[in-house]
Amino acid sequence: MKKRNKRRELEDGKVVEEDILNYRDITLAENGRGGRHHVEEGITSEYCHQSNLYRHGNLMEDDSDIQQVTKLKEYVRKIIVSPVFKDILFKLNIINSVQRLGVSYHFEHEIDEALHQIYEISTKENNIISYNDDLHHLALLFRLLRQQGYRISSDVFCKFKDQAGKFKESIVNDVEGMLSLYEASQLRFHGEEILEEAYSFTLIELTKSLTTKLSPFLSGLVHHSIGQAFRKGMPRWWVKDLNVSTNFPFVRDRIVEGCFWIVGVYYEPQYCLARRILRKVIAISSIIDDVYDAYGTIDELEIFTDAIERWDISSLVDLPEYMRLCYKELLDIFEETEQQLRKRGKENFVKYAQKEMKRLVQAYLIEARWFNSNHTPTVEEYMEIATMSCGYAMLTTVSFLGMEDTTEEVLIWATSHPKIIEAASIICRLMDDIVGSEFEHERGHVVSSVDCYMKQYNSSRQNAIKELYKLVESGWKDINEECLNPTQVPMKFLMRVLNLARMMDVLYKEQDNYTHSGGIMKDYIKALLVNKVPLQIS
């Protein structure tokens, strides 16, 4: 994989980093314990971070582009801050569009103020004051307010039920309204039966609607929303001379995919340092994961785990040659991160990430022991370890390090494994297991939750997957509830956890798009990093 890295540091301290990657689509082909890399020509992408302007693709904007962006931003800002009472639905649609386009970070304060005003006008004791029977209006209002952390009651949708307690057939013809209700239902909590029913009803009816003569625009909206739920979808590299394909031929070499993952966690320009830290940790963690999964013997892994527990460069002498480079790189990444955070007086924050990395490899080792002894644990025993080995607890902690507002209290909260991080970890582990269990089993991997469930309950694979999907949905309900005000930590930190969970729905919904990249994964990367959104302003 060819790579060219160009870095410029501005005198005012704002760092502009351009990672220009000649991307090759990599797929892992089975070859004994490890694998070989089949390289297919992919796309060329230029990914760069700027303090004030995010540039995607190999398109370098000139002054006229910047002026147009500035003009558009001011135009949208004026609309958002205009008096709410004039047209609430228009204001809701504008906010919805800005969020879907992935540019809402430009207007966070304005959107927060606008939605607070709408909340004050449109609700009483968290119940929406219904002005009419416009399903789209009410469902959009409900979703935007609940997304913002307001504990809005779902009882407002009772008016769309008939005397038999079923949703009225008349709303079937209101495809836009059903689509809004479908998206609103994805923010349901445990026990919200009306939203459970709304989800099932709208999913069935929207799927049917695709066979009718919808407008191309509306058909596209429905198709996309069913395929990738808005709540669970993404909001709109470094590699030092590791020479991954040569030194670690058994691992998944996923540079651009890792970059794609990170942008899903935080795409906003102000998180440049956080992205750089996280992408390095994800890259080395992916290598370490494959060392445990696909290559290391149990004796080697015991030594490697002990070395990480000691976290001392002198431990290199005890390691096999292929582990030495990996171990040194791990220590170097954390040392570099500590130096970067020292400029902010926060170098002691790194110890929290180190603690989570040690927990992670301990979980890896337990799974390796299971595989070595041919042990199939109970579902409960498996989930206790697997929710740690999925890496989300560690990645969440690391994702906070480079954020300027991070405090030690936030890191203490994160490393206590609160409910929202546990829920995201459950989603991560189960979705990975469900789509990848057969492939992992064939290549000699530790048992998955699917295998554990089948053995413990004498169940078919199909039924096991059905039951595990219920746990995934339960995890989403926990996340939805934990994002309501008042929150334990500021919302910006909860959004990192939410976005990590969203990435699983993008990468692992139908298949393991991280291991088996290509196809839809290539399309996702093009859409996010290459294809330019056209700007139009009258």
C-alpha positions in Angstrom: 0.0 0.0 0.0 1.5 3.3 -1.1 1.3 6.2 1.2 2.4 9.8 1.1 2.1 11.9 4.2 2.4 15.7 4.1 2.1 17.7 7.3 2.1 21.5 7.8 2.0 23.2 11.1 0.7 26.8 11.2 2.4 29.4 13.4 -0.9 30.1 15.2 -0.9 26.5 16.5 -3.7 25.2 14.3 -2.5 22.0 12.8 -3.4 21.1 9.2 -2.6 17.5 8.4 -3.1 16.0 5.0 -3.0 12.3 4.6 -3.0 11.4 1.0 -3.6 7.7 0.4 -3.6 5.8 -2.8 -6.3 3.5 -1.6 -6.4 -0.2 -2.6 -9.4 -2.3 -1.7 -8.1 -5.1 0.5 -10.0 -8.3 1.2 -8.8 -11.1 3.5 -8.5 -14.4 1.8 -8.2 -17.5 4.0 -4.8 -19.1 4.1 -4.3 -21.4 7.0 -4.1 -19.6 10.4 -3.6 -16.3 8.8 -4.3 -15.2 5.3 -3.0 -13.4 2.2 -4.1 -10.1 0.8 -5.8 -10.0 -2.5 -5.4 -6.5 -3.8 -8.0 -4.9 -6.1 -7.7 -1.5 -7.6 -9.8 0.8 -5.6 -10.3 4.5 -5.3 -7.8 7.3 -4.7 -8.8 9.5 -1.8 -7.3 12.6 -0.3 -8.3 13.1 3.3 -7.3 16.3 5.0 -8.2 18.2 8.2 -8.4 21.9 8.5 -9.2 24.2 11.4 -12.0 26.0 9.6 -12.7 24.1 6.4 -13.1 20.4 6.0 -12.1 19.2 2.5 -13.0 15.9 1.1 -11.7 14.1 -2.0 -9.0 15.4 -4.2 -11.0 18.6 -4.8 -9.1 21.6 -3.6 -11.5 24.5 -3.1 -10.5 27.9 -4.3 -11.5 31.3 -2.8 -14.8 31.3 -4.5 -15.7 28.0 -2.9 -14.8 29.4 0.5 -16.8 32.5 -0.1 -19.8 30.4 -1.2 -19.5 28.3 2.0 -19.4 31.4 4.1 -22.4 32.9 2.4 -24.4 29.6 2.8 -23.5 29.3 6.4 -24.7 32.8 7.1 -27.9 32.2 5.1 -28.7 29.1 7.1 -27.8 30.7 10.4 -30.3 33.5 9.8 -33.1 31.0 9.1 -32.4 29.0 12.2 -32.3 32.0 14.5 -35.4 33.6 13.0 -38.5 33.8 15.2 -39.8 30.3 15.9 -43.5 31.1 16.0 -43.7 32.1 12.4 -43.5 28.6 11.0 -42.5 25.8 13.3 -42.7 23.0 10.7 -40.4 25.0 8.3 -37.9 25.5 11.1 -38.0 21.8 12.0 -37.4 20.8 8.4 -34.4 23.1 8.1 -32.9 21.7 11.3 -33.5 18.2 10.0 -31.9 18.9 6.7 -28.8 20.5 8.3 -28.4 17.5 10.6 -28.8 15.0 7.7 -26.2 16.9 5.6 -23.7 16.5 8.4 -23.0 20.3 8.8 -24.9 20.9 12.0 -21.7 21.4 13.9 -21.6 24.9 12.3 -24.8 25.8 14.1 -24.8 23.8 17.3 -25.7 26.8 19.6 -28.3 28.1 17.2 -30.0 24.7 16.8 -29.9 24.2 20.6 -31.6 27.6 21.2 -34.2 27.0 18.4 -35.2 23.6 19.7 -35.5 24.9 23.2 -37.8 27.6 22.0 -39.8 25.0 20.1 -39.9 22.8 23.2 -41.3 25.7 25.2 -44.0 26.5 22.7 -45.0 23.0 21.7 -45.0 21.0 24.9 -46.5 21.0 28.4 -45.0 18.8 31.0 -43.1 16.9 28.2 -46.3 16.2 26.3 -46.6 17.6 22.8 -49.4 20.0 22.5 -51.0 18.7 19.3 -52.2 21.4 16.9 -53.3 19.1 14.1 -53.2 15.6 12.8 -50.1 16.1 10.6 -48.2 12.9 11.3 -45.0 14.1 9.6 -45.0 17.3 11.7 -45.6 15.5 15.0 -43.2 12.7 14.4 -40.4 15.1 13.2 -41.0 17.3 16.3 -40.9 14.3 18.6 -37.7 12.9 17.1 -35.8 16.2 17.0 -36.7 17.0 20.6 -35.9 13.6 21.9 -32.6 13.6 20.0 -31.8 16.8 21.7 -32.3 15.2 25.1 -35.8 16.2 25.9 -37.9 13.5 27.6 -40.9 13.8 25.3 -43.8 11.5 25.9 -44.7 9.1 23.0 -48.4 9.3 24.0 -48.9 11.9 21.2 -49.1 9.1 18.7 -52.1 7.5 20.4 -54.3 9.8 18.2 -53.3 7.8 15.2 -54.8 4.6 16.5 -58.3 3.3 15.9 -60.8 2.0 18.5 -59.3 -1.5 18.2 -55.9 -0.1 19.3 -54.3 -0.5 15.9 -52.7 2.2 13.8 -55.3 3.7 11.4 -55.2 2.4 7.9 -55.7 5.9 6.7 -52.1 6.8 7.5 -50.8 4.2 5.0 -51.3 6.7 2.2 -49.2 9.3 4.1 -45.8 7.8 3.1 -43.9 10.9 4.3 -45.7 10.8 7.7 -45.0 7.0 8.0 -41.4 7.6 7.2 -41.1 10.3 10.0 -42.9 8.0 12.4 -40.5 5.1 11.5 -37.5 7.3 12.3 -39.1 8.6 15.5 -39.8 5.0 16.7 -36.0 4.3 16.6 -35.6 6.5 19.7 -37.9 4.3 21.8 -37.1 3.2 25.3 -37.9 0.0 27.2 -41.6 -0.3 27.8 -42.7 2.1 25.1 -45.2 -0.2 23.5 -46.8 2.4 21.2 -43.4 3.0 19.6 -42.7 -0.7 19.3 -46.0 -1.1 17.4 -45.2 2.0 15.3 -41.8 0.6 14.3 -43.3 -2.8 13.2 -46.3 -1.1 11.4 -44.3 1.5 9.5 -41.5 -0.9 8.5 -44.1 -3.3 7.0 -46.0 -0.6 5.2 -43.0 1.4 4.0 -41.6 -1.8 2.5 -44.9 -2.4 0.7 -44.8 1.2 -0.5 -41.7 0.6 -2.5 -43.7 -1.6 -4.9 -46.1 1.3 -5.6 -45.6 4.4 -7.8 -43.8 6.7 -5.4 -41.9 9.7 -6.7 -38.2 8.9 -7.3 -37.3 11.3 -4.5 -39.7 9.8 -1.9 -38.8 6.2 -3.0 -35.1 7.0 -2.5 -35.8 8.3 1.0 -37.8 5.2 2.0 -35.3 2.8 0.5 -32.4 4.5 2.2 -34.1 4.8 5.6 -35.1 1.1 5.6 -31.6 0.1 4.6 -29.8 2.3 7.0 -31.8 3.6 10.0 -31.2 7.3 10.6 -30.6 6.9 14.3 -28.1 4.1 13.7 -26.4 5.6 10.7 -23.3 7.7 10.6 -23.8 11.5 10.8 -22.9 12.8 7.6 -3.7 7.7 8.1 -1.3 7.5 9.4 0.8 4.3 9.3 4.4 4.6 10.3 6.7 2.2 8.6 5.1 -0.8 10.0 4.9 -2.4 6.6 1.8 -4.3 7.6 1.6 -6.6 4.6 5.2 -7.8 5.1 5.6 -7.8 8.9 2.0 -8.9 9.7 0.7 -10.9 6.7 -2.0 -12.4 8.9 -3.7 -9.2 9.8 -6.4 -7.1 8.0 -4.7 -4.1 6.5 -7.4 -1.5 6.7 -6.1 2.0 6.5 -8.9 3.7 4.7 -11.5 1.7 6.4 -10.1 2.8 9.8 -10.2 6.4 8.6 -13.8 5.9 7.6 -14.6 4.5 11.1 -13.0 7.5 12.8 -14.8 10.1 10.8 -18.0 8.3 11.9 -17.1 9.0 15.5 -16.3 12.6 15.0 -16.2 14.5 11.7 -16.2 18.0 13.1 -13.0 20.0 12.3 -12.4 20.9 16.0 -11.6 17.3 16.8 -8.6 17.0 14.5 -6.2 15.9 17.4 -8.8 13.5 18.7 -9.1 11.9 15.3 -5.3 11.5 14.9 -5.0 9.9 18.3 -7.9 7.5 17.7 -6.9 6.4 14.2 -3.4 5.4 15.5 -4.9 3.4 18.4 -7.5 1.7 16.1 -4.7 0.8 13.6 -2.5 -0.9 16.2 -5.5 -2.4 18.0 -6.6 -4.1 14.8 -3.1 -5.6 14.5 -3.1 -6.8 18.1 -6.6 -8.3 17.7 -5.4 -10.4 14.8 -2.3 -11.4 16.7 -4.6 -13.0 19.3 -7.2 -14.2 16.9 -5.2 -15.6 14.0 -1.5 -16.1 14.6 -0.1 -16.2 18.2 0.3 -19.5 20.0 -1.2 -19.6 23.5 2.3 -19.5 25.1 3.3 -16.4 23.0 0.0 -14.7 23.9 0.6 -15.3 27.6 4.0 -13.5 27.3 2.6 -10.7 25.2 -0.3 -10.1 27.6 2.2 -9.9 30.5 4.4 -7.5 28.6 1.4 -5.1 28.0 0.5 -5.4 31.6 4.0 -4.3 32.6 4.0 -1.5 29.9 7.8 -1.3 29.9 10.1 -1.2 26.8 12.4 -3.7 28.6 9.8 -6.4 28.0 10.7 -6.4 24.3 13.5 -9.0 24.9 10.9 -11.6 26.1 8.8 -11.3 22.9 9.0 -13.2 19.6 10.3 -11.0 16.7 6.9 -10.3 15.1 5.5 -9.2 18.4 8.4 -6.8 19.2 7.5 -4.3 16.4 3.8 -4.4 17.4 4.6 -3.9 21.1 7.0 -1.1 20.5 4.6 0.7 18.2 1.9 0.4 20.9 4.1 2.0 23.5 5.3 4.7 21.1 1.7 5.7 20.2 0.8 6.2 23.8 4.0 8.0 24.5 3.3 10.3 21.6 -0.2 10.9 22.8 1.1 11.8 26.2 3.5 14.3 24.7 0.6 15.9 22.7 -1.6 16.2 25.8 1.2 17.6 27.8 0.8 20.8 25.9 -2.7 21.0 27.4 -1.5 20.0 30.9 -3.4 16.7 30.6 -0.7 14.1 30.1 -2.0 12.1 33.1 -5.1 11.4 31.1 -3.3 8.7 29.1 -3.2 6.4 32.1 -6.9 5.8 31.7 -6.5 4.6 28.1 -3.6 2.4 29.2 -5.8 0.8 31.8 -8.5 0.0 29.2 -5.9 -1.4 26.8 -4.7 -3.7 29.5 -8.3 -4.8 30.2 -8.8 -5.4 26.4 -5.8 -7.8 26.0 -6.7 -9.7 29.1 -10.1 -10.3 27.5 -8.3 -11.3 24.3 -6.2 -13.8 26.3 -9.3 -15.4 27.9 -10.9 -15.9 24.5 -7.6 -17.4 23.2 -7.6 -19.8 26.1 -11.2 -20.8 25.3 -10.2 -21.6 21.8 -7.1 -23.5 22.8 -9.0 -25.7 25.2 -12.0 -26.0 22.8 -14.3 -24.5 25.5 -17.8 -23.2 24.7 -18.9 -20.8 27.6 -22.4 -20.0 28.5 -23.9 -16.9 26.9 -23.6 -15.0 30.2 -19.9 -16.1 30.6 -19.2 -15.2 27.0 -20.8 -11.7 27.1 -18.9 -10.7 30.2 -15.7 -11.2 28.4 -16.8 -10.4 24.8 -18.2 -7.0 25.6 -14.7 -6.1 26.8 -12.9 -7.8 23.9 -14.9 -5.9 21.3 -12.8 -2.9 22.3 -15.5 -0.3 22.6 -14.7 0.5 26.2 -11.1 1.1 25.3 -12.0 3.1 22.1 -14.5 5.3 23.9 -11.8 6.3 26.5 -9.3 6.9 23.8 -11.8 8.9 21.8 -12.1 11.4 24.7 -8.4 12.0 25.0 -8.0 14.6 22.3 -11.2 16.4 22.9 -10.3 19.8 24.4 -13.1 19.8 27.0 -12.3 16.4 28.4 -11.9 16.4 32.2 -10.6 13.7 34.5 -14.1 13.2 35.8 -15.2 12.3 32.3 -12.5 9.7 32.0 -13.3 8.2 35.4 -16.9 8.0 34.3 -15.9 6.2 31.1 -13.6 3.7 32.7 -16.4 2.8 35.2 -18.2 1.2 32.2 -21.5 3.1 32.6 -24.7 1.7 31.1 -24.4 3.5 27.7 -20.9 2.1 27.1 -22.1 -1.4 28.1 -25.0 -1.0 25.7 -22.7 0.1 22.8 -20.4 -2.8 23.6 -23.2 -5.3 23.5 -24.3 -3.9 20.1 -20.8 -4.1 18.8 -20.1 -7.6 19.9 -23.4 -9.2 18.9 -23.6 -7.5 15.4 -20.1 -8.6 14.7 -20.9 -12.1 15.9 -24.1 -12.4 13.9 -22.7 -11.5 10.5 -19.3 -13.1 11.0 -19.8 -16.2 13.1 -19.7 -18.7 10.2 -16.5 -17.2 8.6 -14.8 -16.9 12.0 -15.7 -20.5 12.8 -14.3 -21.8 9.5 -11.0 -20.0 9.9 -10.5 -21.3 13.5 -11.7 -18.5 15.7 -13.0 -18.6 19.3 -16.7 -19.4 19.5 -19.2 -16.6 19.1 -22.4 -15.6 20.9 -24.3 -17.5 18.2 -22.4 -20.7 19.0 -22.8 -20.2 22.7 -26.5 -19.6 22.4 -27.0 -22.6 20.2 -25.2 -25.0 22.6 -26.7 -23.6 25.8 -30.3 -23.6 24.6 -30.1 -26.4 22.0 -31.2 -23.9 19.4 -31.0 -23.5 15.7 -28.7 -20.9 14.3 -31.6 -19.0 12.9 -33.4 -18.8 16.2 -30.2 -17.9 18.0 -29.6 -15.0 15.7 -33.3 -13.9 16.2 -32.8 -13.8 20.0 -29.5 -12.0 19.8 -31.0 -9.3 17.6 -33.5 -8.7 20.4 -30.5 -7.9 22.7 -29.1 -5.5 20.1 -32.5 -3.7 20.0 -32.5 -3.6 23.8 -29.0 -2.0 23.7 -30.3 0.7 21.4 -33.1 1.5 23.8 -30.6 1.8 26.7 -28.5 4.2 24.6 -31.6 6.3 23.7 -32.6 6.6 27.3 -29.1 7.5 28.5 -28.9 10.4 26.0 -31.8 12.2 27.7 -31.3 15.2 30.0 -30.0 15.4 32.6 -27.0 13.4 31.5 -24.1 12.2 33.6 -21.6 13.8 31.3 -22.0 16.5 28.6 -23.8 15.4 25.5 -20.7 15.8 23.3 -19.1 12.8 25.0 -22.3 10.7 24.8 -22.3 11.4 21.1 -18.9 9.6 20.7 -20.5 6.5 22.3 -23.6 6.8 20.1 -21.5 7.2 17.0 -19.4 4.2 17.8 -22.6 2.2 18.1 -23.8 3.7 14.8 -20.7 2.5 13.0 -21.5 -1.1 13.9 -24.9 -0.7 12.2 -23.1 0.7 9.1 -20.3 -1.8 9.0 -22.0 -5.0 10.2 -25.6 -4.8 9.3 -25.7 -7.4 6.5 -22.1 -8.6 6.5 -18.7 -7.9 8.0 -17.8 -4.9 5.8 -14.6 -4.2 7.8 -13.0 -7.7 7.2 -14.6 -8.2 3.7 -14.2 -4.7 2.3 -15.3 -3.8 -1.2 -18.8 -3.4 -2.7 -21.0 -1.4 -0.4 -18.0 -0.4 1.8 -16.3 1.1 -1.2 -19.5 3.1 -1.9 -19.7 4.3 1.7 -16.1 5.5 1.6 -16.6 7.3 -1.7 -19.8 9.0 -0.4 -18.1 10.2 2.7 -14.5 11.0 1.7 -14.5 11.5 -2.1 -17.8 12.6 -3.7 -18.4 16.3 -3.3 -21.8 17.6 -2.2 -22.8 20.3 -4.8 -23.4 23.8 -3.3 -26.2 25.8 -4.7 -27.4 29.2 -3.5 -29.7 31.7 -5.2 
